[in-house]
Amino acid sequence: MKRPLILLISAFTILSFCTSWGFFAHHRIHRLAVFTLPKGMAGFYRANINYITEHAISADKKRYVDSTEAPHHFLDADHYGKQPFKNIPQHWIDAAAKYSTDTLTKYGTLPWTIASHYYWLVKAFKRHDTTAILTLSAYLGHYVSDAYTPLHLTENYDGQLTGQTGVHSLWESRLPELFSNQYNYYVGKARYINNPLAEAFSICRGSFKSVDSVLRFERMLNKRFTDSTKYAMEQRGTRMVKVYSVAYSKAYHKMLAGMVQRKMRQSILSVGSFWFSAWVDAGQPDLNKLIEKPLTIEERQQINKEEAFYRAGKVLVLGK
């Protein structure tokens, strides 16, 4: 099904400015993924770390101007049965022959989108095309991260089919904003991915297995709270907006038993690994020659400090 640009529309407004992970989480995943890269890539990506960070959400923004973008972010796996990954052919031609291109587009193309952007990134590396490398890295990383969010793998993407409207923003935005500064993000070095399409499907399969827990725990928790304790008003810029209360968010976060942290960690490692693998498949071109603006001493010191925090299992909150 087509995803709406704003996930929650009702008599009130729950903060939900985006449709995947939340801008905050996407930014953090992309930035930390840079620190997973080997020496041959690190200089280039560190020199462009602000671009990579800022454009981590470009794929979401594109949905507002390109009507064909939305299916790239999800796969309604449950449309294809109770064991969808036994039914869906991995190769696009085979899947389209079985279900039709229109059906695949309607119910999401996420794993194929990951694979196509991967191969476009390989070609960009081979061309030494700096702009394309950075743009495709940002988009590919976004789609890979989306694949780790369980509600991107179900038709009930916002709990709208089970009376849980808003759970999407709760899981992907509210919880990371409140609790992710406490997470340990250190995941080591990027690894080589032999089969990008199979890896994309593997990620989606793992996330689909978590859909039941994400929805079932929230239904259970909802019975213990009233509207007055479930929601709260918070100042966001010049507006007061309705959000899930800290108490409700904390209780849900605890029930999930580290799921959000695990998914963010997996996202960081996978994003770096897809970048790394594309570079290897392109023949490991010399990226240092593509650095147009070297880091200043101050910028290098800042990034080194961020990396030191990352390696220590901590997060350096920028601006502090």
PyMOL commands that set and color helices and strands:
alter all, ss='L'
color gray80, all
select helices_A, chain A and resi 23-36+39-47+49-62+70-73+77-80+84-87+92-99+101-106+110-127+130-147+150-153+167-182+196-208+211-222+227-230+246-255+259-281+287-290+297-311
alter helices_A, ss='H'
color red, helices_A
select strands_A, chain A and resi 231-236+239-244
alter strands_A, ss='S'
color yellow, strands_A
deselect
rebuild
show_as cartoon
